[in-house]
Amino acid sequence: MLQDTVRQFAQSSLAPKIETLDHEEGFNRESFYKMGELGLLGIIVPEEDGGTGMDAVAATITMEEMGAVDASTTLSYLAHTILCVNQIAKNGTPEQKKKYLPKLISGEHLGGMGMSEPGAGSDALGMKTKAQRSGDQYVINGSKTWITNGPNGDVFYVYAKTGEGKRDVSTFLIERGMPGFSTGKKFSKMGMRASPTGELVFADCRISAAQRVGEEGSSIKMMMRNLDIERITISGISLGIARASIEVATRYAKERSQFGKPIGAFQQIQERLAEASAWYEACRCLTYDAAKMWDMGMMVGKEASMMAAKAKLQSAQMATKVALDAIQILGGYGYTREFPVERYMRDAKLMEIGAGTNEIQRVIIARQMLGEAADA
């Protein structure tokens, strides 16, 4: 029922706008109000906190169905729902939940998360942004970059150093308009062009100590745990892109004729379609298996990180290859904006970079397999 609901929503609210928004680098802000009405913005938030009370499988289904139509808005949805709303629901105080969750879950406010920095992307623990305690306040200085929803978000779940140690990281809830906090330039991107990305800038940003989430210096475990569920659910976007690419390419192979017969009759076309379909199904099984294991509490510690990394690694590179093959099958048409496969390819490539690059996913998997030998 959830799958049908989201599929209908994607076709009615996302599909009519995405081509224009992709071209103009716009943002489908209105869709978030509708998502709020459908209960999608609090999909894994407990009912007692105003959410829908569903799980990682449900969130991944939502990502796949929306991602098959509009990966850009789906990426913004992920940043809002998984990286901000879910984190507040999991780790916030009752007061913080009461203050922020209602407007985020309804869609009135847009959320995001601030972790990556200009000099600390894959090395998240190398972040330089600092929050200095000053009485009952903190003074934050530094910047975050590559922040999804950064240019137009209202609430951000931000990580900052609160000590000299590499693991002395704390979390803070930052609102647009707070003194000393501003958003920097909006980036113009190759893909995911309808998902605004930008910088968060802190220049003597003074906030109340009540804005801190959890104990000071205790955010590393929370941060890593959230990266795992992000990697599982973002794999759903890759699945959606791949599925859409396969559907367009298959339909075209049936309709397009060359040398007196449909191009689908040629073995090279058949090979590309067969490989794409098989790889998509394999990644789908891997991703939903990871999501189910997460929901059953079977994924903890390093094992969770490895399973999430496997799902993201394979789904991301699969989506890029499948979209590229769809372009090849469509030939010259695939390279134009007459068909959406060129957009699918541009969007898919981000999946190999965001939420931890494919290279980092391979390191995570190898370290879990090899143990100390991996670092020898």
GITA-V590782 format. One record per residue. N is the residue number from 1. PHI is phi in radians with two decimals (none if undefined). OMEGA is omega in degrees with one decimal (none if undefined). BURIAL is b if it has 24 or more other C-alpha atoms within 12 Angstrom, else e. Layout:
<<N:PHI:OMEGA:BURIAL> <N:PHI:OMEGA:BURIAL>>
//
This chain:
<<1:none:176.6:e> <2:-1.07:-179.8:b> <3:-1.02:179.5:e> <4:-1.11:-179.1:e> <5:-1.10:-178.5:e> <6:-1.19:179.1:b> <7:-1.09:178.4:b> <8:-1.15:177.9:e> <9:-1.08:-179.2:b> <10:-1.07:-179.7:b> <11:-1.23:-176.3:e> <12:-1.52:-173.0:e> <13:-1.88:-176.8:b> <14:-1.83:-175.2:b> <15:-0.99:-176.2:b> <16:-1.15:-172.0:e> <17:-1.92:-166.3:b> <18:-1.14:-178.4:b> <19:-1.10:179.0:b> <20:-1.18:-179.6:e> <21:-1.14:177.5:b> <22:-1.11:-179.3:b> <23:-1.17:-174.8:e> <24:-1.63:-174.6:e> <25:1.00:178.6:b> <26:-1.59:-177.5:b> <27:-2.61:-178.6:b> <28:-1.50:-177.4:b> <29:-1.11:-177.7:b> <30:-1.06:-177.2:e> <31:-1.11:-178.9:b> <32:-1.23:175.0:b> <33:-1.16:178.3:b> <34:-1.18:176.4:b> <35:-1.03:177.9:b> <36:-1.08:178.8:b> <37:-1.09:-179.3:b> <38:-1.43:-179.6:b> <39:1.42:-176.2:b> <40:-1.38:-175.6:b> <41:-1.32:176.4:b> <42:-2.11:-169.5:b> <43:-1.06:178.7:b> <44:-1.96:174.9:b> <45:-1.54:179.1:b> <46:-0.98:-178.6:e> <47:-1.06:-179.2:e> <48:-1.16:176.8:e> <49:-1.76:176.6:b> <50:1.66:-178.3:b> <51:-1.62:-179.2:b> <52:-1.56:176.2:b> <53:1.29:178.9:e> <54:-1.67:-168.8:b> <55:-2.46:-177.8:b> <56:-1.15:177.1:b> <57:-1.08:179.2:b> <58:-1.10:179.5:b> <59:-1.12:-180.0:b> <60:-1.22:174.4:b> <61:-1.02:179.3:b> <62:-1.08:178.9:b> <63:-1.08:-177.8:b> <64:-1.15:-177.0:b> <65:-1.16:177.2:b> <66:-1.26:-178.7:b> <67:-1.12:178.9:b> <68:-1.21:-178.0:b> <69:-1.91:-173.7:b> <70:-2.59:-177.6:b> <71:-1.14:-178.1:b> <72:-1.09:179.9:b> <73:-1.11:178.2:b> <74:-1.14:177.1:b> <75:-1.11:176.7:b> <76:-1.12:176.8:b> <77:-1.10:179.2:b> <78:-1.09:-180.0:b> <79:-1.06:179.9:b> <80:-1.19:-169.3:b> <81:-1.41:-175.5:b> <82:-1.52:-173.7:b> <83:-1.50:-179.3:b> <84:-2.02:-175.0:b> <85:-1.02:-178.5:b> <86:-1.07:-178.5:b> <87:-1.18:177.8:b> <88:-1.14:-179.8:b> <89:-1.13:-177.8:b> <90:-1.36:-168.2:b> <91:-2.06:-176.0:b> <92:-1.33:174.6:b> <93:-1.35:176.2:e> <94:-0.96:179.7:e> <95:-1.17:179.5:e> <96:-1.17:178.0:b> <97:-1.10:-179.4:b> <98:-1.12:-177.5:e> <99:-1.32:-169.8:b> <100:-1.85:-171.7:b> <101:-1.10:-177.0:b> <102:-0.95:-177.3:b> <103:-1.30:176.7:b> <104:-1.28:-178.6:b> <105:-1.28:178.7:b> <106:-1.40:-177.2:b> <107:1.65:178.7:b> <108:-1.12:176.0:b> <109:-1.94:177.8:b> <110:-1.89:-176.2:b> <111:-1.94:176.9:b> <112:-2.75:-179.0:b> <113:-2.36:-179.7:b> <114:-2.02:177.3:b> <115:-2.21:-176.7:b> <116:-1.12:178.9:b> <117:-2.30:179.7:b> <118:-0.93:-178.8:b> <119:-1.96:-177.1:e> <120:-2.54:177.7:e> <121:-1.77:177.2:b> <122:-1.11:177.5:b> <123:-1.58:-175.3:e> <124:-1.06:-177.8:b> <125:-1.31:176.4:b> <126:-1.55:-178.7:b> <127:-1.03:-177.7:b> <128:-1.90:179.4:b> <129:-1.04:-176.2:b> <130:-2.12:174.5:b> <131:-2.10:-177.2:b> <132:-1.70:179.9:b> <133:-1.24:178.2:b> <134:-2.46:-176.8:e> <135:1.16:178.7:e> <136:-1.67:178.4:e> <137:-2.27:169.9:e> <138:-2.15:175.1:b> <139:-1.99:-174.3:b> <140:-1.85:175.9:b> <141:-2.37:-179.9:b> <142:2.47:-180.0:b> <143:-2.67:175.5:b> <144:-2.14:-178.7:b> <145:-2.41:-174.9:b> <146:1.03:-175.1:b> <147:-1.57:175.9:b> <148:-1.14:-175.4:b> <149:1.28:179.8:b> <150:-0.98:-176.0:b> <151:-1.13:-174.4:b> <152:-2.34:178.6:b> <153:-1.30:-180.0:b> <154:-1.86:-176.8:b> <155:-2.35:-179.3:b> <156:-2.24:177.3:b> <157:-1.68:-165.6:b> <158:-2.00:176.5:b> <159:-1.72:178.5:b> <160:-2.63:177.5:b> <161:-1.31:176.4:b> <162:-2.17:178.3:b> <163:-2.86:-177.4:e> <164:-1.48:-179.6:e> <165:-1.27:-177.7:e> <166:-1.12:-177.6:e> <167:-1.75:177.9:b> <168:-1.42:-176.2:b> <169:-2.03:177.6:b> <170:-2.17:-177.9:b> <171:-2.06:-179.6:b> <172:-2.40:175.8:b> <173:-1.67:-175.8:b> <174:-1.96:179.2:b> <175:-1.91:173.4:b> <176:-1.02:179.8:b> <177:1.72:177.1:e> <178:-1.14:-179.3:b> <179:-0.99:178.5:e> <180:1.51:178.6:e> <181:-1.95:177.9:b> <182:-2.55:176.5:b> <183:-1.89:-179.0:b> <184:-1.47:-174.2:e> <185:-1.17:173.6:e> <186:-1.53:-177.9:b> <187:-1.47:172.8:b> <188:-1.67:-168.5:e> <189:-2.05:175.7:b> <190:-1.15:-179.5:e> <191:-2.30:-176.2:b> <192:0.84:-172.1:b> <193:-1.27:178.0:b> <194:-1.69:173.7:b> <195:-2.07:-174.6:b> <196:-1.14:-179.3:b> <197:-2.24:-178.6:b> <198:-2.85:-175.5:b> <199:-1.94:169.7:b> <200:-2.00:-174.8:b> <201:-2.12:-179.9:b> <202:-2.10:179.6:b> <203:-2.23:-174.1:b> <204:0.91:178.8:b> <205:-1.36:-178.2:b> <206:-1.70:179.0:b> <207:-2.35:177.7:b> <208:-1.21:177.0:b> <209:-1.09:178.2:b> <210:-1.19:178.7:b> <211:-1.46:178.3:b> <212:-1.32:177.9:b> <213:-1.78:-179.4:b> <214:1.35:179.9:b> <215:-1.28:178.8:e> <216:-1.08:177.0:b> <217:1.33:-174.0:b> <218:-2.00:-169.7:b> <219:-1.60:-175.0:b> <220:-1.05:-178.7:b> <221:-1.08:178.8:b> <222:-1.11:-178.4:b> <223:-1.12:-178.7:b> <224:-1.19:178.3:b> <225:-1.12:-179.9:b> <226:-1.25:175.9:b> <227:-1.07:-179.9:b> <228:-1.13:-179.0:b> <229:-1.24:174.4:b> <230:-1.08:-177.0:b> <231:-1.19:176.3:b> <232:-1.19:-174.6:b> <233:-1.26:179.3:b> <234:-1.19:175.1:b> <235:-1.08:176.7:b> <236:-1.08:177.8:b> <237:-1.13:177.1:b> <238:-1.04:178.2:b> <239:-1.07:-179.7:b> <240:-1.12:178.9:b> <241:-1.07:-178.3:b> <242:-1.12:-179.3:b> <243:-1.06:178.9:b> <244:-1.12:178.9:b> <245:-1.09:180.0:b> <246:-1.11:-179.5:b> <247:-1.10:180.0:b> <248:-1.14:-177.4:b> <249:-1.15:179.5:b> <250:-1.14:178.8:b> <251:-1.07:-179.7:e> <252:-1.14:-179.3:b> <253:-1.13:177.6:b> <254:-1.41:-172.6:e> <255:-1.62:-175.1:e> <256:-1.43:179.5:e> <257:-2.00:173.3:e> <258:-2.49:179.7:e> <259:0.98:173.3:e> <260:1.45:178.0:e> <261:-2.68:-179.9:e> <262:-1.04:-179.3:e> <263:-1.14:175.8:b> <264:-1.14:178.3:b> <265:-1.42:-179.6:e> <266:-1.50:-173.1:e> <267:-1.11:179.9:e> <268:-1.14:176.2:e> <269:-1.19:179.5:b> <270:-1.04:-179.6:e> <271:-1.08:-179.7:e> <272:-1.07:-179.2:b> <273:-1.17:-179.0:b> <274:-1.13:179.1:e> <275:-1.11:179.7:e> <276:-1.08:-178.8:b> <277:-1.13:-179.1:b> <278:-1.16:-179.2:e> <279:-1.17:177.3:b> <280:-1.04:-178.7:b> <281:-1.11:179.0:b> <282:-1.12:179.3:e> <283:-1.20:177.8:b> <284:-1.12:177.5:b> <285:-1.08:-179.6:b> <286:-1.08:-176.9:b> <287:-1.16:-178.0:b> <288:-1.27:173.3:b> <289:-1.13:177.9:b> <290:-1.10:179.4:b> <291:-1.11:179.6:b> <292:-1.16:177.8:b> <293:-1.09:177.1:b> <294:-1.06:-177.4:b> <295:-1.17:-179.6:b> <296:-1.50:179.1:e> <297:1.32:-178.1:e> <298:-1.54:-176.7:e> <299:-1.91:179.7:e> <300:-2.34:174.6:e> <301:1.02:-175.6:e> <302:-1.17:178.4:e> <303:-1.11:177.9:b> <304:-1.12:-179.7:b> <305:-1.10:-179.4:b> <306:-1.19:-178.7:b> <307:-1.17:178.0:b> <308:-1.10:179.6:b> <309:-1.13:178.4:b> <310:-1.09:-179.4:b> <311:-1.08:-177.8:b> <312:-1.21:-178.9:b> <313:-1.00:-175.9:b> <314:-1.23:-178.6:b> <315:-1.14:-177.5:b> <316:-1.17:-178.7:b> <317:-1.24:175.6:b> <318:-1.10:-177.2:b> <319:-1.10:178.8:b> <320:-1.11:-179.1:b> <321:-1.14:-179.0:b> <322:-1.15:178.6:b> <323:-1.15:176.9:b> <324:-1.10:178.5:b> <325:-1.17:177.2:b> <326:-1.10:176.3:b> <327:-1.05:-178.7:b> <328:-1.11:179.4:b> <329:-1.13:179.1:b> <330:-1.38:177.5:b> <331:1.11:-178.4:e> <332:-1.03:178.6:e> <333:-1.11:-179.5:e> <334:-1.15:-178.5:b> <335:-1.53:179.1:e> <336:-1.82:178.2:e> <337:-1.51:175.0:e> <338:-1.16:178.6:e> <339:-2.19:-173.6:b> <340:-1.44:-172.4:b> <341:-1.16:177.0:b> <342:-1.16:175.4:b> <343:-1.22:177.8:b> <344:-1.01:-179.2:b> <345:-1.14:-179.9:b> <346:-1.09:179.3:b> <347:-1.22:-176.3:b> <348:-1.08:-176.0:b> <349:-1.06:178.6:b> <350:-1.08:-179.2:b> <351:-1.12:177.4:b> <352:-1.50:-176.5:b> <353:-2.06:-176.8:b> <354:-1.22:-179.3:b> <355:1.05:-178.3:b> <356:1.76:-177.0:b> <357:-1.10:177.1:b> <358:-1.00:178.9:b> <359:-1.08:178.5:e> <360:-1.17:178.8:b> <361:-1.08:178.8:b> <362:-1.15:177.9:b> <363:-1.11:179.7:e> <364:-1.05:-179.1:b> <365:-1.12:-177.7:b> <366:-1.11:-179.5:e> <367:-1.13:178.4:e> <368:-1.22:179.7:e> <369:-1.29:-170.9:e> <370:-1.74:-179.4:e> <371:1.14:-177.2:e> <372:-1.09:-178.9:e> <373:-1.08:-178.3:e> <374:-1.21:-177.5:e> <375:-1.85:-176.8:e> <376:-1.21:none:e>>
//
